[in-house]
Amino acid sequence: MVQILWLVRDKVLGFLKNERAQDTFEYILIIGGISVAVILAVVAVTPSLLSSVLTGVCDAISGIKGMENVSC
């Protein structure tokens, strides 16, 4: 069991020291930035979409048993 833990630890530390870890982190940041930009563009182009989504979420919360008294 201890050998497995040491093996996992060595693999994780080896990955973090590798250049691939930095590349992976950069890709995650790029994908996150693009996602935020797309969401902001959709909200900017169709502001009624945001109110529709909020209305749908409030209706869904109100439909849950025991959550009838929650107001949005």
mmCIF file of the N, C-alpha and C atoms, coordinates in Angstrom:
data_MODEL
# 
_entry.id   MODEL 
# 
loop_
_atom_site.group_PDB 
_atom_site.id 
_atom_site.type_symbol 
_atom_site.label_atom_id 
_atom_site.label_alt_id 
_atom_site.label_comp_id 
_atom_site.label_asym_id 
_atom_site.label_entity_id 
_atom_site.label_seq_id 
_atom_site.pdbx_PDB_ins_code 
_atom_site.Cartn_x 
_atom_site.Cartn_y 
_atom_site.Cartn_z 
_atom_site.occupancy 
_atom_site.B_iso_or_equiv 
_atom_site.pdbx_formal_charge 
_atom_site.auth_seq_id 
_atom_site.auth_comp_id 
_atom_site.auth_asym_id 
_atom_site.auth_atom_id 
_atom_site.pdbx_PDB_model_num 
ATOM 1   N N  . MET A 1 1  ? 0.824   -1.196 0.000   1.00 0.00 ? 1  MET A N  1 
ATOM 2   C CA . MET A 1 1  ? 0.000   0.000  0.000   1.00 0.00 ? 1  MET A CA 1 
ATOM 3   C C  . MET A 1 1  ? 0.865   1.256  0.000   1.00 0.00 ? 1  MET A C  1 
ATOM 4   N N  . VAL A 1 2  ? 1.898   1.238  0.822   1.00 0.00 ? 2  VAL A N  1 
ATOM 5   C CA . VAL A 1 2  ? 2.781   2.394  0.902   1.00 0.00 ? 2  VAL A CA 1 
ATOM 6   C C  . VAL A 1 2  ? 3.503   2.594  -0.425  1.00 0.00 ? 2  VAL A C  1 
ATOM 7   N N  . GLN A 1 3  ? 3.864   1.508  -1.080  1.00 0.00 ? 3  GLN A N  1 
ATOM 8   C CA . GLN A 1 3  ? 4.548   1.620  -2.369  1.00 0.00 ? 3  GLN A CA 1 
ATOM 9   C C  . GLN A 1 3  ? 3.648   2.275  -3.414  1.00 0.00 ? 3  GLN A C  1 
ATOM 10  N N  . ILE A 1 4  ? 2.364   1.972  -3.367  1.00 0.00 ? 4  ILE A N  1 
ATOM 11  C CA . ILE A 1 4  ? 1.421   2.578  -4.312  1.00 0.00 ? 4  ILE A CA 1 
ATOM 12  C C  . ILE A 1 4  ? 1.334   4.082  -4.063  1.00 0.00 ? 4  ILE A C  1 
ATOM 13  N N  . LEU A 1 5  ? 1.278   4.477  -2.790  1.00 0.00 ? 5  LEU A N  1 
ATOM 14  C CA . LEU A 1 5  ? 1.218   5.895  -2.462  1.00 0.00 ? 5  LEU A CA 1 
ATOM 15  C C  . LEU A 1 5  ? 2.481   6.622  -2.920  1.00 0.00 ? 5  LEU A C  1 
ATOM 16  N N  . TRP A 1 6  ? 3.647   6.010  -2.737  1.00 0.00 ? 6  TRP A N  1 
ATOM 17  C CA . TRP A 1 6  ? 4.894   6.621  -3.197  1.00 0.00 ? 6  TRP A CA 1 
ATOM 18  C C  . TRP A 1 6  ? 4.921   6.725  -4.718  1.00 0.00 ? 6  TRP A C  1 
ATOM 19  N N  . LEU A 1 7  ? 4.398   5.699  -5.392  1.00 0.00 ? 7  LEU A N  1 
ATOM 20  C CA . LEU A 1 7  ? 4.360   5.717  -6.852  1.00 0.00 ? 7  LEU A CA 1 
ATOM 21  C C  . LEU A 1 7  ? 3.460   6.852  -7.355  1.00 0.00 ? 7  LEU A C  1 
ATOM 22  N N  . VAL A 1 8  ? 2.293   6.999  -6.751  1.00 0.00 ? 8  VAL A N  1 
ATOM 23  C CA . VAL A 1 8  ? 1.371   8.067  -7.140  1.00 0.00 ? 8  VAL A CA 1 
ATOM 24  C C  . VAL A 1 8  ? 2.002   9.426  -6.859  1.00 0.00 ? 8  VAL A C  1 
ATOM 25  N N  . ARG A 1 9  ? 2.631   9.558  -5.708  1.00 0.00 ? 9  ARG A N  1 
ATOM 26  C CA . ARG A 1 9  ? 3.289   10.815 -5.351  1.00 0.00 ? 9  ARG A CA 1 
ATOM 27  C C  . ARG A 1 9  ? 4.390   11.157 -6.362  1.00 0.00 ? 9  ARG A C  1 
ATOM 28  N N  . ASP A 1 10 ? 5.198   10.179 -6.715  1.00 0.00 ? 10 ASP A N  1 
ATOM 29  C CA . ASP A 1 10 ? 6.273   10.418 -7.685  1.00 0.00 ? 10 ASP A CA 1 
ATOM 30  C C  . ASP A 1 10 ? 5.724   10.803 -9.055  1.00 0.00 ? 10 ASP A C  1 
ATOM 31  N N  . LYS A 1 11 ? 4.631   10.165 -9.461  1.00 0.00 ? 11 LYS A N  1 
ATOM 32  C CA . LYS A 1 11 ? 4.028   10.491 -10.762 1.00 0.00 ? 11 LYS A CA 1 
ATOM 33  C C  . LYS A 1 11 ? 3.479   11.918 -10.763 1.00 0.00 ? 11 LYS A C  1 
ATOM 34  N N  . VAL A 1 12 ? 2.800   12.302 -9.685  1.00 0.00 ? 12 VAL A N  1 
ATOM 35  C CA . VAL A 1 12 ? 2.227   13.652 -9.605  1.00 0.00 ? 12 VAL A CA 1 
ATOM 36  C C  . VAL A 1 12 ? 3.343   14.696 -9.574  1.00 0.00 ? 12 VAL A C  1 
ATOM 37  N N  . LEU A 1 13 ? 4.361   14.463 -8.770  1.00 0.00 ? 13 LEU A N  1 
ATOM 38  C CA . LEU A 1 13 ? 5.467   15.417 -8.699  1.00 0.00 ? 13 LEU A CA 1 
ATOM 39  C C  . LEU A 1 13 ? 6.221   15.481 -10.021 1.00 0.00 ? 13 LEU A C  1 
ATOM 40  N N  . GLY A 1 14 ? 6.370   14.355 -10.673 1.00 0.00 ? 14 GLY A N  1 
ATOM 41  C CA . GLY A 1 14 ? 7.027   14.344 -11.972 1.00 0.00 ? 14 GLY A CA 1 
ATOM 42  C C  . GLY A 1 14 ? 6.229   15.100 -13.011 1.00 0.00 ? 14 GLY A C  1 
ATOM 43  N N  . PHE A 1 15 ? 4.907   14.965 -12.969 1.00 0.00 ? 15 PHE A N  1 
ATOM 44  C CA . PHE A 1 15 ? 4.057   15.688 -13.912 1.00 0.00 ? 15 PHE A CA 1 
ATOM 45  C C  . PHE A 1 15 ? 4.130   17.185 -13.670 1.00 0.00 ? 15 PHE A C  1 
ATOM 46  N N  . LEU A 1 16 ? 4.145   17.586 -12.387 1.00 0.00 ? 16 LEU A N  1 
ATOM 47  C CA . LEU A 1 16 ? 4.173   19.010 -12.067 1.00 0.00 ? 16 LEU A CA 1 
ATOM 48  C C  . LEU A 1 16 ? 5.498   19.659 -12.477 1.00 0.00 ? 16 LEU A C  1 
ATOM 49  N N  . LYS A 1 17 ? 6.572   18.909 -12.457 1.00 0.00 ? 17 LYS A N  1 
ATOM 50  C CA . LYS A 1 17 ? 7.866   19.439 -12.861 1.00 0.00 ? 17 LYS A CA 1 
ATOM 51  C C  . LYS A 1 17 ? 8.022   19.445 -14.374 1.00 0.00 ? 17 LYS A C  1 
ATOM 52  N N  . ASN A 1 18 ? 7.170   18.708 -15.039 1.00 0.00 ? 18 ASN A N  1 
ATOM 53  C CA . ASN A 1 18 ? 7.249   18.575 -16.488 1.00 0.00 ? 18 ASN A CA 1 
ATOM 54  C C  . ASN A 1 18 ? 6.637   19.805 -17.155 1.00 0.00 ? 18 ASN A C  1 
ATOM 55  N N  . GLU A 1 19 ? 7.051   20.071 -18.356 1.00 0.00 ? 19 GLU A N  1 
ATOM 56  C CA . GLU A 1 19 ? 6.521   21.205 -19.112 1.00 0.00 ? 19 GLU A CA 1 
ATOM 57  C C  . GLU A 1 19 ? 5.065   20.971 -19.529 1.00 0.00 ? 19 GLU A C  1 
ATOM 58  N N  . ARG A 1 20 ? 4.650   19.721 -19.587 1.00 0.00 ? 20 ARG A N  1 
ATOM 59  C CA . ARG A 1 20 ? 3.262   19.421 -19.965 1.00 0.00 ? 20 ARG A CA 1 
ATOM 60  C C  . ARG A 1 20 ? 2.269   19.979 -18.955 1.00 0.00 ? 20 ARG A C  1 
ATOM 61  N N  . ALA A 1 21 ? 2.647   20.027 -17.690 1.00 0.00 ? 21 ALA A N  1 
ATOM 62  C CA . ALA A 1 21 ? 1.745   20.574 -16.669 1.00 0.00 ? 21 ALA A CA 1 
ATOM 63  C C  . ALA A 1 21 ? 1.480   22.051 -16.924 1.00 0.00 ? 21 ALA A C  1 
ATOM 64  N N  . GLN A 1 22 ? 2.525   22.770 -17.277 1.00 0.00 ? 22 GLN A N  1 
ATOM 65  C CA . GLN A 1 22 ? 2.357   24.193 -17.574 1.00 0.00 ? 22 GLN A CA 1 
ATOM 66  C C  . GLN A 1 22 ? 1.494   24.381 -18.818 1.00 0.00 ? 22 GLN A C  1 
ATOM 67  N N  . ASP A 1 23 ? 1.718   23.564 -19.830 1.00 0.00 ? 23 ASP A N  1 
ATOM 68  C CA . ASP A 1 23 ? 0.907   23.645 -21.046 1.00 0.00 ? 23 ASP A CA 1 
ATOM 69  C C  . ASP A 1 23 ? -0.558  23.341 -20.744 1.00 0.00 ? 23 ASP A C  1 
ATOM 70  N N  . THR A 1 24 ? -0.805  22.330 -19.928 1.00 0.00 ? 24 THR A N  1 
ATOM 71  C CA . THR A 1 24 ? -2.175  21.976 -19.566 1.00 0.00 ? 24 THR A CA 1 
ATOM 72  C C  . THR A 1 24 ? -2.860  23.125 -18.837 1.00 0.00 ? 24 THR A C  1 
ATOM 73  N N  . PHE A 1 25 ? -2.143  23.734 -17.896 1.00 0.00 ? 25 PHE A N  1 
ATOM 74  C CA . PHE A 1 25 ? -2.705  24.861 -17.157 1.00 0.00 ? 25 PHE A CA 1 
ATOM 75  C C  . PHE A 1 25 ? -3.011  26.030 -18.087 1.00 0.00 ? 25 PHE A C  1 
ATOM 76  N N  . GLU A 1 26 ? -2.132  26.287 -19.040 1.00 0.00 ? 26 GLU A N  1 
ATOM 77  C CA . GLU A 1 26 ? -2.373  27.364 -19.991 1.00 0.00 ? 26 GLU A CA 1 
ATOM 78  C C  . GLU A 1 26 ? -3.594  27.075 -20.859 1.00 0.00 ? 26 GLU A C  1 
ATOM 79  N N  . TYR A 1 27 ? -3.748  25.836 -21.292 1.00 0.00 ? 27 TYR A N  1 
ATOM 80  C CA . TYR A 1 27 ? -4.929  25.472 -22.086 1.00 0.00 ? 27 TYR A CA 1 
ATOM 81  C C  . TYR A 1 27 ? -6.206  25.642 -21.280 1.00 0.00 ? 27 TYR A C  1 
ATOM 82  N N  . ILE A 1 28 ? -6.168  25.281 -20.004 1.00 0.00 ? 28 ILE A N  1 
ATOM 83  C CA . ILE A 1 28 ? -7.349  25.442 -19.147 1.00 0.00 ? 28 ILE A CA 1 
ATOM 84  C C  . ILE A 1 28 ? -7.702  26.923 -19.018 1.00 0.00 ? 28 ILE A C  1 
ATOM 85  N N  . LEU A 1 29 ? -6.687  27.777 -18.851 1.00 0.00 ? 29 LEU A N  1 
ATOM 86  C CA . LEU A 1 29 ? -6.939  29.216 -18.778 1.00 0.00 ? 29 LEU A CA 1 
ATOM 87  C C  . LEU A 1 29 ? -7.523  29.750 -20.078 1.00 0.00 ? 29 LEU A C  1 
ATOM 88  N N  . ILE A 1 30 ? -7.008  29.302 -21.202 1.00 0.00 ? 30 ILE A N  1 
ATOM 89  C CA . ILE A 1 30 ? -7.520  29.755 -22.498 1.00 0.00 ? 30 ILE A CA 1 
ATOM 90  C C  . ILE A 1 30 ? -8.970  29.323 -22.686 1.00 0.00 ? 30 ILE A C  1 
ATOM 91  N N  . ILE A 1 31 ? -9.270  28.065 -22.377 1.00 0.00 ? 31 ILE A N  1 
ATOM 92  C CA . ILE A 1 31 ? -10.638 27.564 -22.527 1.00 0.00 ? 31 ILE A CA 1 
ATOM 93  C C  . ILE A 1 31 ? -11.585 28.331 -21.600 1.00 0.00 ? 31 ILE A C  1 
ATOM 94  N N  . GLY A 1 32 ? -11.153 28.621 -20.379 1.00 0.00 ? 32 GLY A N  1 
ATOM 95  C CA . GLY A 1 32 ? -11.974 29.394 -19.451 1.00 0.00 ? 32 GLY A CA 1 
ATOM 96  C C  . GLY A 1 32 ? -12.232 30.804 -19.953 1.00 0.00 ? 32 GLY A C  1 
ATOM 97  N N  . GLY A 1 33 ? -11.203 31.434 -20.490 1.00 0.00 ? 33 GLY A N  1 
ATOM 98  C CA . GLY A 1 33 ? -11.365 32.786 -21.029 1.00 0.00 ? 33 GLY A CA 1 
ATOM 99  C C  . GLY A 1 33 ? -12.313 32.829 -22.208 1.00 0.00 ? 33 GLY A C  1 
ATOM 100 N N  . ILE A 1 34 ? -12.191 31.845 -23.088 1.00 0.00 ? 34 ILE A N  1 
ATOM 101 C CA . ILE A 1 34 ? -13.086 31.775 -24.250 1.00 0.00 ? 34 ILE A CA 1 
ATOM 102 C C  . ILE A 1 34 ? -14.519 31.534 -23.793 1.00 0.00 ? 34 ILE A C  1 
ATOM 103 N N  . SER A 1 35 ? -14.695 30.671 -22.798 1.00 0.00 ? 35 SER A N  1 
ATOM 104 C CA . SER A 1 35 ? -16.043 30.391 -22.288 1.00 0.00 ? 35 SER A CA 1 
ATOM 105 C C  . SER A 1 35 ? -16.689 31.647 -21.710 1.00 0.00 ? 35 SER A C  1 
ATOM 106 N N  . VAL A 1 36 ? -15.928 32.403 -20.942 1.00 0.00 ? 36 VAL A N  1 
ATOM 107 C CA . VAL A 1 36 ? -16.460 33.643 -20.361 1.00 0.00 ? 36 VAL A CA 1 
ATOM 108 C C  . VAL A 1 36 ? -16.806 34.634 -21.466 1.00 0.00 ? 36 VAL A C  1 
ATOM 109 N N  . ALA A 1 37 ? -15.951 34.742 -22.478 1.00 0.00 ? 37 ALA A N  1 
ATOM 110 C CA . ALA A 1 37 ? -16.215 35.670 -23.579 1.00 0.00 ? 37 ALA A CA 1 
ATOM 111 C C  . ALA A 1 37 ? -17.488 35.287 -24.331 1.00 0.00 ? 37 ALA A C  1 
ATOM 112 N N  . VAL A 1 38 ? -17.694 34.001 -24.560 1.00 0.00 ? 38 VAL A N  1 
ATOM 113 C CA . VAL A 1 38 ? -18.893 33.547 -25.265 1.00 0.00 ? 38 VAL A CA 1 
ATOM 114 C C  . VAL A 1 38 ? -20.141 33.838 -24.441 1.00 0.00 ? 38 VAL A C  1 
ATOM 115 N N  . ILE A 1 39 ? -20.086 33.576 -23.147 1.00 0.00 ? 39 ILE A N  1 
ATOM 116 C CA . ILE A 1 39 ? -21.244 33.840 -22.287 1.00 0.00 ? 39 ILE A CA 1 
ATOM 117 C C  . ILE A 1 39 ? -21.557 35.335 -22.261 1.00 0.00 ? 39 ILE A C  1 
ATOM 118 N N  . LEU A 1 40 ? -20.528 36.174 -22.137 1.00 0.00 ? 40 LEU A N  1 
ATOM 119 C CA . LEU A 1 40 ? -20.756 37.623 -22.144 1.00 0.00 ? 40 LEU A CA 1 
ATOM 120 C C  . LEU A 1 40 ? -21.314 38.102 -23.472 1.00 0.00 ? 40 LEU A C  1 
ATOM 121 N N  . ALA A 1 41 ? -20.859 37.523 -24.572 1.00 0.00 ? 41 ALA A N  1 
ATOM 122 C CA . ALA A 1 41 ? -21.366 37.910 -25.891 1.00 0.00 ? 41 ALA A CA 1 
ATOM 123 C C  . ALA A 1 41 ? -22.836 37.530 -26.031 1.00 0.00 ? 41 ALA A C  1 
ATOM 124 N N  . VAL A 1 42 ? -23.201 36.355 -25.574 1.00 0.00 ? 42 VAL A N  1 
ATOM 125 C CA . VAL A 1 42 ? -24.602 35.922 -25.676 1.00 0.00 ? 42 VAL A CA 1 
ATOM 126 C C  . VAL A 1 42 ? -25.495 36.818 -24.832 1.00 0.00 ? 42 VAL A C  1 
ATOM 127 N N  . VAL A 1 43 ? -25.045 37.161 -23.637 1.00 0.00 ? 43 VAL A N  1 
ATOM 128 C CA . VAL A 1 43 ? -25.843 38.029 -22.762 1.00 0.00 ? 43 VAL A CA 1 
ATOM 129 C C  . VAL A 1 43 ? -25.935 39.441 -23.346 1.00 0.00 ? 43 VAL A C  1 
ATOM 130 N N  . ALA A 1 44 ? -24.854 39.926 -23.956 1.00 0.00 ? 44 ALA A N  1 
ATOM 131 C CA . ALA A 1 44 ? -24.862 41.271 -24.528 1.00 0.00 ? 44 ALA A CA 1 
ATOM 132 C C  . ALA A 1 44 ? -25.769 41.357 -25.751 1.00 0.00 ? 44 ALA A C  1 
ATOM 133 N N  . VAL A 1 45 ? -25.797 40.296 -26.550 1.00 0.00 ? 45 VAL A N  1 
ATOM 134 C CA . VAL A 1 45 ? -26.599 40.316 -27.781 1.00 0.00 ? 45 VAL A CA 1 
ATOM 135 C C  . VAL A 1 45 ? -28.076 40.124 -27.474 1.00 0.00 ? 45 VAL A C  1 
ATOM 136 N N  . THR A 1 46 ? -28.388 39.224 -26.563 1.00 0.00 ? 46 THR A N  1 
ATOM 137 C CA . THR A 1 46 ? -29.792 38.933 -26.244 1.00 0.00 ? 46 THR A CA 1 
ATOM 138 C C  . THR A 1 46 ? -30.014 39.068 -24.742 1.00 0.00 ? 46 THR A C  1 
ATOM 139 N N  . PRO A 1 47 ? -30.243 40.296 -24.246 1.00 0.00 ? 47 PRO A N  1 
ATOM 140 C CA . PRO A 1 47 ? -30.453 40.476 -22.805 1.00 0.00 ? 47 PRO A CA 1 
ATOM 141 C C  . PRO A 1 47 ? -31.717 39.782 -22.302 1.00 0.00 ? 47 PRO A C  1 
ATOM 142 N N  . SER A 1 48 ? -32.684 39.564 -23.180 1.00 0.00 ? 48 SER A N  1 
ATOM 143 C CA . SER A 1 48 ? -33.902 38.879 -22.736 1.00 0.00 ? 48 SER A CA 1 
ATOM 144 C C  . SER A 1 48 ? -33.620 37.420 -22.402 1.00 0.00 ? 48 SER A C  1 
ATOM 145 N N  . LEU A 1 49 ? -32.552 36.879 -22.965 1.00 0.00 ? 49 LEU A N  1 
ATOM 146 C CA . LEU A 1 49 ? -32.179 35.494 -22.674 1.00 0.00 ? 49 LEU A CA 1 
ATOM 147 C C  . LEU A 1 49 ? -31.824 35.341 -21.201 1.00 0.00 ? 49 LEU A C  1 
ATOM 148 N N  . LEU A 1 50 ? -31.127 36.321 -20.655 1.00 0.00 ? 50 LEU A N  1 
ATOM 149 C CA . LEU A 1 50 ? -30.741 36.265 -19.245 1.00 0.00 ? 50 LEU A CA 1 
ATOM 150 C C  . LEU A 1 50 ? -31.966 36.266 -18.343 1.00 0.00 ? 50 LEU A C  1 
ATOM 151 N N  . SER A 1 51 ? -32.934 37.116 -18.638 1.00 0.00 ? 51 SER A N  1 
ATOM 152 C CA . SER A 1 51 ? -34.139 37.144 -17.797 1.00 0.00 ? 51 SER A CA 1 
ATOM 153 C C  . SER A 1 51 ? -34.937 35.856 -17.959 1.00 0.00 ? 51 SER A C  1 
ATOM 154 N N  . SER A 1 52 ? -34.942 35.279 -19.142 1.00 0.00 ? 52 SER A N  1 
ATOM 155 C CA . SER A 1 52 ? -35.636 34.010 -19.359 1.00 0.00 ? 52 SER A CA 1 
ATOM 156 C C  . SER A 1 52 ? -34.992 32.886 -18.564 1.00 0.00 ? 52 SER A C  1 
ATOM 157 N N  . VAL A 1 53 ? -33.669 32.860 -18.549 1.00 0.00 ? 53 VAL A N  1 
ATOM 158 C CA . VAL A 1 53 ? -32.963 31.827 -17.785 1.00 0.00 ? 53 VAL A CA 1 
ATOM 159 C C  . VAL A 1 53 ? -33.233 31.996 -16.297 1.00 0.00 ? 53 VAL A C  1 
ATOM 160 N N  . LEU A 1 54 ? -33.181 33.236 -15.804 1.00 0.00 ? 54 LEU A N  1 
ATOM 161 C CA . LEU A 1 54 ? -33.447 33.469 -14.385 1.00 0.00 ? 54 LEU A CA 1 
ATOM 162 C C  . LEU A 1 54 ? -34.875 33.082 -14.014 1.00 0.00 ? 54 LEU A C  1 
ATOM 163 N N  . THR A 1 55 ? -35.823 33.383 -14.881 1.00 0.00 ? 55 THR A N  1 
ATOM 164 C CA . THR A 1 55 ? -37.207 32.995 -14.630 1.00 0.00 ? 55 THR A CA 1 
ATOM 165 C C  . THR A 1 55 ? -37.346 31.473 -14.587 1.00 0.00 ? 55 THR A C  1 
ATOM 166 N N  . GLY A 1 56 ? -36.690 30.798 -15.513 1.00 0.00 ? 56 GLY A N  1 
ATOM 167 C CA . GLY A 1 56 ? -36.736 29.331 -15.532 1.00 0.00 ? 56 GLY A CA 1 
ATOM 168 C C  . GLY A 1 56 ? -36.114 28.719 -14.294 1.00 0.00 ? 56 GLY A C  1 
ATOM 169 N N  . VAL A 1 57 ? -35.005 29.287 -13.838 1.00 0.00 ? 57 VAL A N  1 
ATOM 170 C CA . VAL A 1 57 ? -34.354 28.772 -12.628 1.00 0.00 ? 57 VAL A CA 1 
ATOM 171 C C  . VAL A 1 57 ? -35.243 28.989 -11.419 1.00 0.00 ? 57 VAL A C  1 
ATOM 172 N N  . CYS A 1 58 ? -35.850 30.168 -11.315 1.00 0.00 ? 58 CYS A N  1 
ATOM 173 C CA . CYS A 1 58 ? -36.753 30.436 -10.187 1.00 0.00 ? 58 CYS A CA 1 
ATOM 174 C C  . CYS A 1 58 ? -37.960 29.497 -10.206 1.00 0.00 ? 58 CYS A C  1 
ATOM 175 N N  . ASP A 1 59 ? -38.513 29.258 -11.386 1.00 0.00 ? 59 ASP A N  1 
ATOM 176 C CA . ASP A 1 59 ? -39.642 28.337 -11.497 1.00 0.00 ? 59 ASP A CA 1 
ATOM 177 C C  . ASP A 1 59 ? -39.230 26.920 -11.108 1.00 0.00 ? 59 ASP A C  1 
ATOM 178 N N  . ALA A 1 60 ? -38.025 26.520 -11.505 1.00 0.00 ? 60 ALA A N  1 
ATOM 179 C CA . ALA A 1 60 ? -37.551 25.174 -11.167 1.00 0.00 ? 60 ALA A CA 1 
ATOM 180 C C  . ALA A 1 60 ? -37.340 25.039 -9.663  1.00 0.00 ? 60 ALA A C  1 
ATOM 181 N N  . ILE A 1 61 ? -36.796 26.080 -9.027  1.00 0.00 ? 61 ILE A N  1 
ATOM 182 C CA . ILE A 1 61 ? -36.598 26.030 -7.577  1.00 0.00 ? 61 ILE A CA 1 
ATOM 183 C C  . ILE A 1 61 ? -37.932 25.988 -6.865  1.00 0.00 ? 61 ILE A C  1 
ATOM 184 N N  . SER A 1 62 ? -38.897 26.760 -7.341  1.00 0.00 ? 62 SER A N  1 
ATOM 185 C CA . SER A 1 62 ? -40.230 26.767 -6.724  1.00 0.00 ? 62 SER A CA 1 
ATOM 186 C C  . SER A 1 62 ? -40.933 25.428 -6.886  1.00 0.00 ? 62 SER A C  1 
ATOM 187 N N  . GLY A 1 63 ? -40.593 24.696 -7.933  1.00 0.00 ? 63 GLY A N  1 
ATOM 188 C CA . GLY A 1 63 ? -41.234 23.406 -8.171  1.00 0.00 ? 63 GLY A CA 1 
ATOM 189 C C  . GLY A 1 63 ? -40.693 22.281 -7.317  1.00 0.00 ? 63 GLY A C  1 
ATOM 190 N N  . ILE A 1 64 ? -39.578 22.509 -6.627  1.00 0.00 ? 64 ILE A N  1 
ATOM 191 C CA . ILE A 1 64 ? -39.007 21.467 -5.768  1.00 0.00 ? 64 ILE A CA 1 
ATOM 192 C C  . ILE A 1 64 ? -39.810 21.400 -4.477  1.00 0.00 ? 64 ILE A C  1 
ATOM 193 N N  . LYS A 1 65 ? -40.148 20.186 -4.091  1.00 0.00 ? 65 LYS A N  1 
ATOM 194 C CA . LYS A 1 65 ? -40.941 19.992 -2.893  1.00 0.00 ? 65 LYS A CA 1 
ATOM 195 C C  . LYS A 1 65 ? -40.182 20.513 -1.675  1.00 0.00 ? 65 LYS A C  1 
ATOM 196 N N  . GLY A 1 66 ? -40.807 21.361 -0.906  1.00 0.00 ? 66 GLY A N  1 
ATOM 197 C CA . GLY A 1 66 ? -40.194 21.940 0.276   1.00 0.00 ? 66 GLY A CA 1 
ATOM 198 C C  . GLY A 1 66 ? -39.543 23.282 0.002   1.00 0.00 ? 66 GLY A C  1 
ATOM 199 N N  . MET A 1 67 ? -39.509 23.697 -1.256  1.00 0.00 ? 67 MET A N  1 
ATOM 200 C CA . MET A 1 67 ? -38.863 24.971 -1.597  1.00 0.00 ? 67 MET A CA 1 
ATOM 201 C C  . MET A 1 67 ? -39.899 25.984 -2.110  1.00 0.00 ? 67 MET A C  1 
ATOM 202 N N  . GLU A 1 68 ? -41.160 25.778 -1.806  1.00 0.00 ? 68 GLU A N  1 
ATOM 203 C CA . GLU A 1 68 ? -42.213 26.645 -2.316  1.00 0.00 ? 68 GLU A CA 1 
ATOM 204 C C  . GLU A 1 68 ? -42.100 28.071 -1.775  1.00 0.00 ? 68 GLU A C  1 
ATOM 205 N N  . ASN A 1 69 ? -41.532 28.218 -0.588  1.00 0.00 ? 69 ASN A N  1 
ATOM 206 C CA . ASN A 1 69 ? -41.470 29.538 0.060   1.00 0.00 ? 69 ASN A CA 1 
ATOM 207 C C  . ASN A 1 69 ? -40.251 30.350 -0.366  1.00 0.00 ? 69 ASN A C  1 
ATOM 208 N N  . VAL A 1 70 ? -39.396 29.803 -1.189  1.00 0.00 ? 70 VAL A N  1 
ATOM 209 C CA . VAL A 1 70 ? -38.204 30.513 -1.629  1.00 0.00 ? 70 VAL A CA 1 
ATOM 210 C C  . VAL A 1 70 ? -38.593 31.496 -2.700  1.00 0.00 ? 70 VAL A C  1 
ATOM 211 N N  . SER A 1 71 ? -38.151 32.738 -2.552  1.00 0.00 ? 71 SER A N  1 
ATOM 212 C CA . SER A 1 71 ? -38.461 33.749 -3.574  1.00 0.00 ? 71 SER A CA 1 
ATOM 213 C C  . SER A 1 71 ? -37.160 34.194 -4.228  1.00 0.00 ? 71 SER A C  1 
ATOM 214 N N  . CYS A 1 72 ? -37.239 34.450 -5.508  1.00 0.00 ? 72 CYS A N  1 
ATOM 215 C CA . CYS A 1 72 ? -36.047 34.883 -6.264  1.00 0.00 ? 72 CYS A CA 1 
ATOM 216 C C  . CYS A 1 72 ? -35.995 36.381 -6.359  1.00 0.00 ? 72 CYS A C  1 
# 
